[in-house]
Amino acid sequence: MKMRGFPGDVNTAKCLLMAAEKKVQLDVEVLDVKTGASDSDEYRALSSFGKYPYLEEGDFATNSVNAVLSFLDVRGEGNSLLNPKKAQFFGHQNYWSQVARTLCEPALMTLIDANVYGEAGGDTDAACKQIDTVLDELNSFVDNKEYIVGDYSFADVHWTAVAHMLTLVGAEDAITSRSNLNAWFGRVKARPSYAGLPSLDDVKNKQLRSVA
């Protein structure tokens, strides 16, 4: 199985995490979106709208984070899928996954672009305030919970990648200063899958490590 993604992309990190969780061997190739690779004719022939990560296995291919995560979850080892079976947990999972994608990650990408790639133009102060607002709510929600909703789920995959990227841009205190989130982060960091996430050097040097 092969995947194209970008080291500084939080969605790529999610897919690497899911592959490691489900024990899927994954060869990876860097799609340098900073140089326009996702808009090239060659890539658009694979992904019509330039979405990534892009995953292929044999004659099957899919792209964008939700599609890749779902495929890896079902394709991987074990009979237990990460989607909760209880309706209330399933609803909370989808809610917090959407909050991560729509309310937190755009601000996070502003910090990554500024602090890792030296790109100006984004309002980093506004980005930090937005992230703080979201994390305050999540911190309250995870009080007395081992994981975000019941057992380890898609919500944890989304937020582990976010928390990891915050540490890479020097904003780990956004997690550690909130006691409930700090405890949750300690638990997800202890999972073997966490070790495969890109390091700061990986992100800076635009390199990815395959999942064995």
Z-matrix of the N, CA and C atoms (Angstrom, degrees):
N
C 1 1.446
C 2 1.531 1 108.47
N 3 1.339 2 116.35 1 138.48
C 4 1.462 3 120.78 2 -177.42
C 5 1.530 4 109.99 3 -126.76
N 6 1.326 5 115.91 4 148.00
C 7 1.451 6 120.43 5 178.17
C 8 1.514 7 110.48 6 -139.95
N 9 1.320 8 115.68 7 137.59
C 10 1.454 9 121.69 8 173.00
C 11 1.529 10 107.98 9 -105.31
N 12 1.321 11 115.17 10 131.76
C 13 1.453 12 119.86 11 179.21
C 14 1.509 13 110.32 12 -159.72
N 15 1.321 14 115.61 13 -176.32
C 16 1.463 15 120.79 14 -176.95
C 17 1.526 16 109.38 15 -124.95
N 18 1.332 17 118.38 16 131.32
C 19 1.470 18 121.37 17 -175.46
C 20 1.526 19 114.12 18 -58.86
N 21 1.328 20 118.01 19 -32.47
C 22 1.452 21 121.08 20 -179.91
C 23 1.517 22 113.95 21 -88.27
N 24 1.301 23 117.36 22 12.52
C 25 1.463 24 122.93 23 -178.39
C 26 1.520 25 109.53 24 -103.34
N 27 1.313 26 117.07 25 122.65
C 28 1.461 27 120.60 26 -177.40
C 29 1.521 28 111.41 27 -63.68
N 30 1.319 29 118.92 28 -30.79
C 31 1.462 30 121.08 29 179.48
C 32 1.518 31 111.84 30 -69.66
N 33 1.320 32 117.07 31 -35.14
C 34 1.461 33 120.17 32 174.39
C 35 1.520 34 109.99 33 -62.56
N 36 1.334 35 116.56 34 -41.72
C 37 1.464 36 120.85 35 178.01
C 38 1.527 37 110.97 36 -60.03
N 39 1.317 38 117.28 37 -40.39
C 40 1.470 39 120.92 38 178.69
C 41 1.525 40 110.96 39 -60.08
N 42 1.324 41 116.18 40 -42.95
C 43 1.461 42 120.23 41 -177.29
C 44 1.527 43 111.55 42 -69.51
N 45 1.316 44 117.25 43 -37.07
C 46 1.467 45 120.43 44 174.92
C 47 1.526 46 110.32 45 -63.22
N 48 1.325 47 115.61 46 -41.02
C 49 1.457 48 120.76 47 179.34
C 50 1.527 49 110.74 48 -63.79
N 51 1.330 50 116.50 49 -45.41
C 52 1.465 51 120.22 50 -179.95
C 53 1.523 52 110.89 51 -63.37
N 54 1.322 53 117.62 52 -42.26
C 55 1.465 54 120.49 53 179.06
C 56 1.522 55 110.44 54 -59.67
N 57 1.324 56 116.59 55 -42.48
C 58 1.463 57 120.05 56 179.60
C 59 1.527 58 110.77 57 -67.78
N 60 1.329 59 117.02 58 -40.10
C 61 1.467 60 120.90 59 178.38
C 62 1.523 61 111.21 60 -60.57
N 63 1.327 62 116.70 61 -41.80
C 64 1.460 63 120.95 62 -175.67
C 65 1.530 64 113.01 63 -95.37
N 66 1.348 65 115.88 64 8.92
C 67 1.467 66 122.14 65 175.40
C 68 1.535 67 112.27 66 56.71
N 69 1.326 68 114.15 67 46.04
C 70 1.459 69 121.48 68 176.16
C 71 1.520 70 108.75 69 -99.13
N 72 1.325 71 117.18 70 124.26
C 73 1.460 72 120.13 71 174.61
C 74 1.521 73 108.65 72 -72.77
N 75 1.327 74 115.63 73 127.10
C 76 1.456 75 120.23 74 -171.16
C 77 1.523 76 109.92 75 -136.96
N 78 1.328 77 116.00 76 114.75
C 79 1.464 78 120.56 77 172.22
C 80 1.529 79 107.90 78 -84.51
N 81 1.314 80 116.26 79 135.61
C 82 1.457 81 119.18 80 -175.36
C 83 1.527 82 111.49 81 -120.85
N 84 1.307 83 114.07 82 150.23
C 85 1.460 84 122.25 83 178.08
C 86 1.523 85 107.89 84 -134.41
N 87 1.328 86 116.08 85 137.12
C 88 1.457 87 120.26 86 -178.01
C 89 1.521 88 110.33 87 -76.64
N 90 1.308 89 115.09 88 127.70
C 91 1.463 90 122.58 89 170.81
C 92 1.522 91 105.74 90 -104.71
N 93 1.319 92 116.75 91 102.85
C 94 1.471 93 120.12 92 -172.47
C 95 1.526 94 110.12 93 -78.77
N 96 1.307 95 115.14 94 89.09
C 97 1.465 96 119.87 95 -178.01
C 98 1.526 97 111.75 96 -69.86
N 99 1.334 98 117.02 97 -18.85
C 100 1.457 99 119.77 98 179.22
C 101 1.529 100 111.82 99 -71.32
N 102 1.303 101 117.21 100 -21.45
C 103 1.470 102 121.16 101 176.96
C 104 1.525 103 111.52 102 -104.94
N 105 1.345 104 116.13 103 11.76
C 106 1.462 105 119.55 104 175.71
C 107 1.506 106 115.80 105 86.00
N 108 1.339 107 117.84 106 15.74
C 109 1.465 108 119.66 107 -176.56
C 110 1.523 109 112.64 108 -60.99
N 111 1.326 110 117.17 109 -33.11
C 112 1.468 111 119.26 110 -178.66
C 113 1.522 112 112.62 111 -72.85
N 114 1.340 113 116.72 112 -13.24
C 115 1.467 114 120.80 113 178.56
C 116 1.525 115 112.73 114 -103.18
N 117 1.334 116 116.70 115 2.23
C 118 1.457 117 119.76 116 -178.71
C 119 1.522 118 110.85 117 -70.91
N 120 1.329 119 115.66 118 155.11
C 121 1.470 120 120.51 119 177.91
C 122 1.528 121 110.68 120 -59.81
N 123 1.322 122 116.27 121 -38.78
C 124 1.469 123 120.81 122 -179.06
C 125 1.527 124 110.51 123 -61.10
N 126 1.347 125 116.63 124 -46.35
C 127 1.461 126 118.53 125 -177.94
C 128 1.523 127 111.34 126 -74.08
N 129 1.330 128 117.14 127 -36.58
C 130 1.459 129 119.34 128 178.98
C 131 1.527 130 111.88 129 -65.22
N 132 1.320 131 116.85 130 -22.31
C 133 1.464 132 119.19 131 174.40
C 134 1.532 133 111.12 132 -68.85
N 135 1.343 134 116.30 133 -23.05
C 136 1.461 135 121.42 134 177.16
C 137 1.519 136 111.56 135 -93.82
N 138 1.328 137 115.38 136 -44.76
C 139 1.460 138 122.11 137 -177.59
C 140 1.524 139 107.84 138 -122.60
N 141 1.309 140 116.39 139 100.12
C 142 1.470 141 121.30 140 -169.36
C 143 1.527 142 113.50 141 -53.75
N 144 1.330 143 116.85 142 -36.52
C 145 1.462 144 120.43 143 -176.86
C 146 1.530 145 112.40 144 -101.79
N 147 1.327 146 116.12 145 9.04
C 148 1.465 147 119.90 146 178.35
C 149 1.510 148 114.02 147 73.78
N 150 1.341 149 117.45 148 19.63
C 151 1.456 150 121.13 149 -179.21
C 152 1.528 151 111.09 150 -75.43
N 153 1.297 152 114.98 151 150.38
C 154 1.467 153 122.09 152 177.31
C 155 1.521 154 108.07 153 -151.04
N 156 1.322 155 117.99 154 160.07
C 157 1.457 156 129.97 155 3.15
C 158 1.534 157 112.55 156 -65.48
N 159 1.324 158 114.12 157 159.59
C 160 1.461 159 122.14 158 -179.82
C 161 1.524 160 107.48 159 -120.07
N 162 1.321 161 116.96 160 125.36
C 163 1.462 162 121.21 161 -176.35
C 164 1.512 163 110.15 162 -122.19
N 165 1.330 164 115.44 163 141.10
C 166 1.465 165 119.72 164 177.81
C 167 1.523 166 110.23 165 -141.29
N 168 1.325 167 114.14 166 144.07
C 169 1.460 168 121.71 167 174.82
C 170 1.515 169 106.92 168 -144.00
N 171 1.328 170 116.55 169 112.23
C 172 1.456 171 119.85 170 -175.62
C 173 1.513 172 109.94 171 61.76
N 174 1.325 173 116.48 172 -126.64
C 175 1.464 174 119.77 173 -179.60
C 176 1.530 175 112.27 174 -95.34
N 177 1.335 176 116.75 175 8.74
C 178 1.462 177 120.69 176 177.20
C 179 1.520 178 110.18 177 -98.77
N 180 1.325 179 116.25 178 141.03
C 181 1.464 180 120.66 179 176.50
C 182 1.520 181 109.40 180 -148.10
N 183 1.326 182 115.74 181 147.20
C 184 1.456 183 121.36 182 174.03
C 185 1.510 184 108.47 183 -151.19
N 186 1.336 185 116.04 184 163.30
C 187 1.460 186 118.61 185 -178.63
C 188 1.519 187 110.48 186 -148.62
N 189 1.307 188 114.97 187 163.86
C 190 1.465 189 127.91 188 -175.62
C 191 1.531 190 109.43 189 84.97
N 192 1.318 191 115.23 190 153.36
C 193 1.460 192 120.45 191 -166.06
C 194 1.519 193 113.55 192 -62.58
N 195 1.303 194 118.96 193 -45.60
C 196 1.465 195 119.37 194 -175.73
C 197 1.524 196 111.76 195 -64.85
N 198 1.324 197 116.70 196 -40.82
C 199 1.456 198 120.34 197 179.78
C 200 1.525 199 111.24 198 -65.54
N 201 1.325 200 116.64 199 -44.09
C 202 1.459 201 120.22 200 -178.65
C 203 1.527 202 110.58 201 -67.35
N 204 1.324 203 117.51 202 -44.19
C 205 1.470 204 120.35 203 179.18
C 206 1.526 205 111.17 204 -60.15
N 207 1.319 206 116.98 205 -44.44
C 208 1.464 207 120.43 206 -179.06
C 209 1.521 208 111.26 207 -64.51
N 210 1.331 209 116.73 208 -41.59
C 211 1.455 210 120.47 209 179.14
C 212 1.523 211 110.55 210 -62.82
N 213 1.326 212 117.16 211 -46.49
C 214 1.461 213 120.73 212 -178.85
C 215 1.523 214 111.68 213 -63.92
N 216 1.318 215 116.61 214 -37.24
C 217 1.464 216 120.43 215 -179.80
C 218 1.527 217 110.78 216 -62.11
N 219 1.327 218 116.66 217 -44.42
C 220 1.462 219 120.48 218 -178.23
C 221 1.529 220 111.17 219 -78.46
N 222 1.312 221 116.31 220 -36.03
C 223 1.469 222 121.29 221 -175.93
C 224 1.525 223 112.69 222 -74.40
N 225 1.316 224 116.52 223 -23.95
C 226 1.455 225 120.63 224 -173.60
C 227 1.521 226 114.25 225 -74.75
N 228 1.317 227 114.68 226 -178.18
C 229 1.454 228 121.44 227 -176.82
C 230 1.524 229 111.61 228 -73.83
N 231 1.321 230 114.76 229 155.62
C 232 1.456 231 120.73 230 174.97
C 233 1.520 232 112.64 231 91.07
N 234 1.321 233 115.09 232 157.47
C 235 1.462 234 120.84 233 -179.71
C 236 1.519 235 112.92 234 -93.85
N 237 1.322 236 116.80 235 -7.85
C 238 1.458 237 120.96 236 -176.22
C 239 1.522 238 110.25 237 -95.62
N 240 1.322 239 116.26 238 119.79
C 241 1.460 240 121.27 239 176.48
C 242 1.524 241 109.35 240 -89.84
N 243 1.318 242 115.90 241 158.26
C 244 1.455 243 119.59 242 -175.61
C 245 1.524 244 113.48 243 -79.27
N 246 1.329 245 118.46 244 -15.07
C 247 1.459 246 119.60 245 175.58
C 248 1.528 247 109.69 246 -68.89
N 249 1.328 248 118.24 247 128.43
C 250 1.469 249 120.24 248 -179.91
C 251 1.522 250 111.49 249 -64.02
N 252 1.329 251 116.55 250 151.27
C 253 1.458 252 121.01 251 178.36
C 254 1.518 253 111.57 252 -86.90
N 255 1.324 254 117.47 253 -29.38
C 256 1.463 255 120.24 254 178.45
C 257 1.518 256 110.36 255 -75.57
N 258 1.309 257 116.75 256 134.33
C 259 1.466 258 121.57 257 -176.10
C 260 1.524 259 111.92 258 -59.12
N 261 1.340 260 117.62 259 -41.44
C 262 1.457 261 119.15 260 -177.57
C 263 1.521 262 111.43 261 -67.04
N 264 1.334 263 116.15 262 -37.05
C 265 1.458 264 119.46 263 177.54
C 266 1.529 265 110.77 264 -69.19
N 267 1.326 266 115.57 265 -39.55
C 268 1.468 267 119.83 266 178.77
C 269 1.524 268 110.50 267 -61.67
N 270 1.325 269 116.77 268 -42.20
C 271 1.460 270 120.45 269 177.97
C 272 1.519 271 112.16 270 -64.42
N 273 1.337 272 116.32 271 -44.54
C 274 1.468 273 119.40 272 178.97
C 275 1.528 274 110.85 273 -64.89
N 276 1.334 275 116.17 274 -38.48
C 277 1.470 276 119.33 275 178.08
C 278 1.519 277 110.83 276 -58.28
N 279 1.333 278 116.34 277 -49.15
C 280 1.463 279 119.92 278 -177.04
C 281 1.522 280 111.33 279 -66.79
N 282 1.321 281 116.17 280 -35.78
C 283 1.468 282 119.78 281 178.02
C 284 1.519 283 111.09 282 -62.71
N 285 1.341 284 116.98 283 -51.75
C 286 1.462 285 119.54 284 -176.06
C 287 1.535 286 112.12 285 -71.32
N 288 1.325 287 116.85 286 -27.87
C 289 1.468 288 119.03 287 173.89
C 290 1.523 289 110.17 288 -66.47
N 291 1.332 290 116.56 289 -41.20
C 292 1.463 291 120.28 290 178.39
C 293 1.519 292 111.59 291 -67.97
N 294 1.324 293 117.00 292 -38.66
C 295 1.468 294 120.27 293 176.76
C 296 1.527 295 110.03 294 -59.82
N 297 1.325 296 116.54 295 -43.32
C 298 1.467 297 119.86 296 178.19
C 299 1.519 298 110.88 297 -58.69
N 300 1.333 299 115.81 298 -47.67
C 301 1.463 300 119.93 299 -173.87
C 302 1.524 301 112.66 300 -70.84
N 303 1.321 302 117.00 301 -39.91
C 304 1.465 303 119.28 302 -170.18
C 305 1.523 304 114.24 303 -98.06
N 306 1.329 305 117.29 304 -30.26
C 307 1.462 306 119.67 305 -174.29
C 308 1.520 307 114.10 306 -106.45
N 309 1.333 308 116.60 307 -22.80
C 310 1.463 309 119.18 308 -176.93
C 311 1.525 310 113.82 309 -109.38
N 312 1.321 311 116.88 310 -44.02
C 313 1.462 312 119.33 311 -171.81
C 314 1.527 313 114.94 312 -67.02
N 315 1.336 314 121.04 313 -35.81
C 316 1.468 315 118.15 314 174.96
C 317 1.538 316 112.26 315 -59.33
N 318 1.339 317 116.27 316 -40.30
C 319 1.463 318 120.09 317 176.67
C 320 1.526 319 110.57 318 -67.08
N 321 1.328 320 116.93 319 -39.82
C 322 1.458 321 120.82 320 178.22
C 323 1.516 322 111.21 321 -61.70
N 324 1.327 323 117.75 322 -41.30
C 325 1.455 324 120.56 323 179.36
C 326 1.526 325 111.45 324 -64.51
N 327 1.328 326 116.99 325 -31.72
C 328 1.472 327 120.15 326 174.36
C 329 1.527 328 110.06 327 -61.23
N 330 1.332 329 117.13 328 -42.43
C 331 1.468 330 120.69 329 179.20
C 332 1.526 331 111.58 330 -68.56
N 333 1.324 332 117.15 331 -39.91
C 334 1.467 333 120.30 332 178.61
C 335 1.528 334 110.35 333 -63.33
N 336 1.331 335 116.26 334 -46.62
C 337 1.470 336 119.63 335 -179.68
C 338 1.527 337 111.20 336 -60.37
N 339 1.331 338 116.44 337 -41.11
C 340 1.463 339 120.04 338 -177.44
C 341 1.526 340 112.18 339 -75.92
N 342 1.320 341 117.54 340 -46.71
C 343 1.464 342 121.18 341 -170.84
C 344 1.522 343 114.32 342 -86.36
N 345 1.319 344 116.98 343 -25.71
C 346 1.471 345 119.82 344 -179.05
C 347 1.527 346 111.52 345 -102.28
N 348 1.336 347 116.52 346 -44.40
C 349 1.460 348 119.72 347 -174.64
C 350 1.525 349 113.49 348 -103.67
N 351 1.326 350 117.22 349 -0.81
C 352 1.461 351 120.98 350 175.21
C 353 1.506 352 114.37 351 65.99
N 354 1.333 353 116.20 352 29.03
C 355 1.457 354 119.89 353 -179.05
C 356 1.531 355 110.30 354 -90.38
N 357 1.307 356 116.65 355 127.07
C 358 1.457 357 121.43 356 178.05
C 359 1.528 358 109.33 357 -88.75
N 360 1.322 359 115.24 358 168.87
C 361 1.459 360 118.79 359 175.02
C 362 1.507 361 113.72 360 118.63
N 363 1.329 362 117.42 361 -29.50
C 364 1.455 363 119.83 362 178.47
C 365 1.516 364 111.64 363 -90.17
N 366 1.303 365 116.78 364 150.24
C 367 1.463 366 122.33 365 178.69
C 368 1.526 367 108.12 366 -88.77
N 369 1.330 368 116.53 367 95.77
C 370 1.463 369 119.97 368 -175.48
C 371 1.529 370 112.27 369 -69.00
N 372 1.329 371 117.45 370 -32.93
C 373 1.470 372 119.35 371 178.02
C 374 1.523 373 110.67 372 -63.82
N 375 1.322 374 116.06 373 -45.40
C 376 1.468 375 120.06 374 177.91
C 377 1.527 376 110.43 375 -64.18
N 378 1.327 377 116.49 376 -36.53
C 379 1.461 378 120.40 377 179.17
C 380 1.528 379 110.85 378 -63.60
N 381 1.314 380 116.69 379 -43.70
C 382 1.467 381 120.63 380 179.31
C 383 1.524 382 111.17 381 -63.52
N 384 1.323 383 116.68 382 -41.19
C 385 1.468 384 120.49 383 178.75
C 386 1.527 385 111.18 384 -63.81
N 387 1.314 386 115.95 385 -40.99
C 388 1.465 387 119.71 386 178.69
C 389 1.524 388 110.64 387 -63.22
N 390 1.319 389 116.60 388 -45.28
C 391 1.458 390 120.60 389 179.56
C 392 1.529 391 110.66 390 -62.59
N 393 1.320 392 116.98 391 -43.08
C 394 1.464 393 120.62 392 178.96
C 395 1.524 394 111.69 393 -59.95
N 396 1.312 395 116.42 394 -42.20
C 397 1.464 396 120.65 395 179.96
C 398 1.527 397 111.02 396 -60.43
N 399 1.332 398 115.86 397 -45.29
C 400 1.465 399 120.23 398 -179.49
C 401 1.525 400 110.87 399 -67.84
N 402 1.328 401 117.10 400 -42.88
C 403 1.459 402 120.06 401 -177.50
C 404 1.522 403 112.35 402 -67.68
N 405 1.314 404 117.67 403 -30.89
C 406 1.465 405 119.79 404 174.76
C 407 1.528 406 110.68 405 -59.29
N 408 1.327 407 115.97 406 -43.63
C 409 1.461 408 120.36 407 179.79
C 410 1.527 409 111.31 408 -67.73
N 411 1.320 410 116.27 409 -43.52
C 412 1.466 411 119.18 410 -179.83
C 413 1.522 412 110.81 411 -65.82
N 414 1.323 413 116.74 412 -38.22
C 415 1.464 414 120.50 413 178.58
C 416 1.526 415 111.08 414 -59.40
N 417 1.310 416 116.61 415 -40.94
C 418 1.466 417 120.29 416 177.49
C 419 1.525 418 111.07 417 -67.09
N 420 1.325 419 116.08 418 -39.02
C 421 1.466 420 120.02 419 -176.23
C 422 1.525 421 111.85 420 -67.21
N 423 1.332 422 118.25 421 -36.48
C 424 1.468 423 120.23 422 -175.30
C 425 1.525 424 113.22 423 -87.04
N 426 1.311 425 118.00 424 7.00
C 427 1.463 426 121.30 425 176.94
C 428 1.529 427 109.98 426 -55.82
N 429 1.343 428 115.81 427 127.04
C 430 1.472 429 122.55 428 179.41
C 431 1.524 430 113.79 429 63.34
N 432 1.335 431 116.50 430 23.12
C 433 1.464 432 120.39 431 176.50
C 434 1.516 433 109.66 432 -115.81
N 435 1.332 434 116.25 433 141.38
C 436 1.462 435 120.15 434 176.68
C 437 1.519 436 110.12 435 -73.28
N 438 1.332 437 115.63 436 -47.94
C 439 1.453 438 122.07 437 175.18
C 440 1.524 439 108.13 438 -123.32
N 441 1.314 440 117.80 439 179.74
C 442 1.469 441 119.02 440 -170.73
C 443 1.517 442 111.76 441 -66.52
N 444 1.343 443 116.76 442 -43.74
C 445 1.471 444 119.70 443 177.01
C 446 1.529 445 108.76 444 -137.67
N 447 1.304 446 117.56 445 102.24
C 448 1.454 447 119.30 446 178.76
C 449 1.518 448 111.25 447 64.57
N 450 1.343 449 116.05 448 -128.44
C 451 1.465 450 120.67 449 177.31
C 452 1.527 451 110.23 450 -76.34
N 453 1.334 452 114.95 451 171.57
C 454 1.464 453 121.62 452 177.06
C 455 1.528 454 109.51 453 -53.76
N 456 1.336 455 117.23 454 129.30
C 457 1.465 456 120.94 455 -172.50
C 458 1.527 457 110.89 456 -142.01
N 459 1.319 458 115.10 457 -175.73
C 460 1.462 459 120.49 458 176.29
C 461 1.525 460 111.14 459 -56.07
N 462 1.321 461 117.38 460 -34.68
C 463 1.463 462 120.00 461 179.89
C 464 1.519 463 110.82 462 -59.70
N 465 1.329 464 116.86 463 -39.76
C 466 1.463 465 120.24 464 178.66
C 467 1.520 466 111.71 465 -68.32
N 468 1.329 467 117.00 466 -35.69
C 469 1.466 468 120.25 467 176.81
C 470 1.526 469 109.96 468 -61.67
N 471 1.333 470 116.64 469 -47.93
C 472 1.459 471 120.66 470 179.90
C 473 1.527 472 111.05 471 -60.18
N 474 1.306 473 117.01 472 -48.71
C 475 1.463 474 120.02 473 -173.51
C 476 1.520 475 113.21 474 -78.67
N 477 1.329 476 118.36 475 -26.40
C 478 1.466 477 119.54 476 173.75
C 479 1.520 478 110.31 477 -63.28
N 480 1.331 479 116.52 478 -42.94
C 481 1.466 480 119.92 479 177.94
C 482 1.523 481 111.07 480 -63.16
N 483 1.335 482 116.98 481 -41.00
C 484 1.461 483 120.50 482 178.25
C 485 1.521 484 110.25 483 -62.78
N 486 1.337 485 116.61 484 -49.28
C 487 1.461 486 120.30 485 -178.58
C 488 1.529 487 111.31 486 -61.67
N 489 1.326 488 116.17 487 -40.00
C 490 1.463 489 119.99 488 178.80
C 491 1.527 490 111.22 489 -62.36
N 492 1.318 491 116.29 490 -45.43
C 493 1.460 492 119.60 491 179.62
C 494 1.526 493 111.58 492 -64.99
N 495 1.319 494 117.53 493 -32.86
C 496 1.464 495 119.83 494 175.76
C 497 1.524 496 110.70 495 -62.66
N 498 1.333 497 116.78 496 -37.52
C 499 1.464 498 118.62 497 177.96
C 500 1.534 499 110.81 498 -66.37
N 501 1.334 500 117.02 499 -34.58
C 502 1.467 501 119.93 500 -178.38
C 503 1.524 502 112.63 501 -69.50
N 504 1.326 503 117.33 502 -27.11
C 505 1.475 504 119.54 503 -179.66
C 506 1.522 505 111.13 504 -96.58
N 507 1.334 506 117.00 505 13.11
C 508 1.458 507 120.24 506 176.36
C 509 1.507 508 114.25 507 79.66
N 510 1.328 509 117.55 508 20.03
C 511 1.465 510 121.08 509 -178.09
C 512 1.522 511 111.11 510 -115.55
N 513 1.324 512 116.81 511 32.61
C 514 1.462 513 120.16 512 -178.89
C 515 1.528 514 111.49 513 -62.16
N 516 1.336 515 117.37 514 -26.76
C 517 1.463 516 119.37 515 -179.97
C 518 1.526 517 111.91 516 -63.36
N 519 1.331 518 117.63 517 -19.67
C 520 1.465 519 120.03 518 175.32
C 521 1.523 520 110.21 519 -61.79
N 522 1.329 521 116.71 520 -28.04
C 523 1.457 522 121.77 521 176.34
C 524 1.528 523 110.64 522 -93.64
N 525 1.330 524 117.18 523 -51.21
C 526 1.459 525 120.96 524 -172.26
C 527 1.525 526 113.12 525 -67.04
N 528 1.322 527 117.55 526 -24.33
C 529 1.461 528 120.38 527 -179.93
C 530 1.527 529 112.64 528 -78.39
N 531 1.302 530 117.05 529 -8.55
C 532 1.468 531 122.33 530 178.93
C 533 1.524 532 107.71 531 -111.10
N 534 1.305 533 116.59 532 111.00
C 535 1.468 534 121.48 533 -166.72
C 536 1.523 535 113.27 534 -59.24
N 537 1.317 536 117.62 535 -42.41
C 538 1.470 537 119.41 536 -178.57
C 539 1.523 538 111.53 537 -67.69
N 540 1.318 539 116.14 538 -44.02
C 541 1.467 540 120.26 539 178.05
C 542 1.519 541 111.25 540 -66.25
N 543 1.324 542 117.02 541 -37.14
C 544 1.458 543 120.65 542 179.21
C 545 1.528 544 110.62 543 -62.58
N 546 1.337 545 116.24 544 -41.95
C 547 1.469 546 119.60 545 177.51
C 548 1.523 547 111.16 546 -65.22
N 549 1.337 548 116.06 547 -43.39
C 550 1.474 549 119.89 548 177.29
C 551 1.528 550 110.70 549 -61.06
N 552 1.335 551 117.00 550 -43.76
C 553 1.461 552 120.73 551 -178.08
C 554 1.525 553 110.82 552 -63.32
N 555 1.314 554 116.73 553 -37.05
C 556 1.465 555 119.52 554 176.46
C 557 1.514 556 111.77 555 -61.14
N 558 1.330 557 116.89 556 -37.47
C 559 1.465 558 120.06 557 179.62
C 560 1.523 559 111.70 558 -69.90
N 561 1.322 560 117.96 559 -43.76
C 562 1.470 561 118.35 560 -177.57
C 563 1.526 562 110.99 561 -73.38
N 564 1.334 563 117.52 562 -29.93
C 565 1.469 564 119.49 563 176.89
C 566 1.524 565 111.53 564 -68.09
N 567 1.320 566 116.68 565 -25.00
C 568 1.463 567 120.46 566 -179.90
C 569 1.528 568 112.57 567 -77.61
N 570 1.325 569 117.88 568 -13.00
C 571 1.456 570 120.84 569 178.17
C 572 1.526 571 109.35 570 -73.23
N 573 1.329 572 119.01 571 139.76
C 574 1.470 573 121.10 572 -177.70
C 575 1.526 574 113.54 573 -55.72
N 576 1.318 575 117.52 574 -29.94
C 577 1.468 576 120.56 575 -176.86
C 578 1.521 577 112.80 576 -63.53
N 579 1.325 578 117.01 577 -26.06
C 580 1.474 579 119.89 578 -175.77
C 581 1.522 580 111.94 579 -64.06
N 582 1.324 581 116.96 580 -31.39
C 583 1.466 582 120.99 581 -175.77
C 584 1.524 583 113.00 582 -63.67
N 585 1.326 584 117.82 583 -19.63
C 586 1.460 585 120.68 584 -177.59
C 587 1.512 586 114.76 585 -88.29
N 588 1.332 587 117.94 586 -0.17
C 589 1.462 588 119.90 587 -179.79
C 590 1.530 589 110.62 588 -72.62
N 591 1.322 590 117.58 589 152.05
C 592 1.474 591 120.01 590 -177.74
C 593 1.523 592 112.12 591 -61.04
N 594 1.319 593 115.83 592 140.96
C 595 1.463 594 121.61 593 174.20
C 596 1.523 595 109.09 594 -84.51
N 597 1.328 596 116.18 595 173.08
C 598 1.463 597 119.67 596 176.87
C 599 1.520 598 110.55 597 -61.67
N 600 1.326 599 117.14 598 -39.63
C 601 1.465 600 119.75 599 177.28
C 602 1.525 601 111.15 600 -63.79
N 603 1.329 602 117.02 601 -39.30
C 604 1.470 603 120.18 602 176.83
C 605 1.522 604 110.55 603 -58.39
N 606 1.337 605 115.56 604 -46.27
C 607 1.462 606 120.17 605 -177.56
C 608 1.513 607 110.68 606 -66.41
N 609 1.327 608 117.21 607 -44.55
C 610 1.465 609 120.66 608 -179.79
C 611 1.521 610 111.82 609 -63.99
N 612 1.335 611 116.08 610 -41.12
C 613 1.471 612 120.77 611 -175.71
C 614 1.524 613 113.04 612 -91.07
N 615 1.333 614 116.47 613 3.55
C 616 1.463 615 121.78 614 177.22
C 617 1.539 616 111.15 615 55.90
N 618 1.328 617 114.62 616 56.33
C 619 1.463 618 119.19 617 178.30
C 620 1.527 619 109.32 618 -133.23
N 621 1.326 620 115.34 619 150.13
C 622 1.453 621 121.97 620 -179.64
C 623 1.516 622 109.80 621 -127.77
N 624 1.319 623 114.83 622 148.82
C 625 1.464 624 120.60 623 177.07
C 626 1.515 625 109.55 624 -106.42
N 627 1.320 626 116.33 625 135.29
C 628 1.452 627 120.63 626 178.68
C 629 1.521 628 110.41 627 -67.23
N 630 1.324 629 116.22 628 158.12
C 631 1.459 630 121.97 629 177.02
C 632 1.512 631 107.36 630 -97.44
N 633 1.332 632 116.27 631 120.54
C 634 1.470 633 120.95 632 -176.26
C 635 1.520 634 110.54 633 -88.66
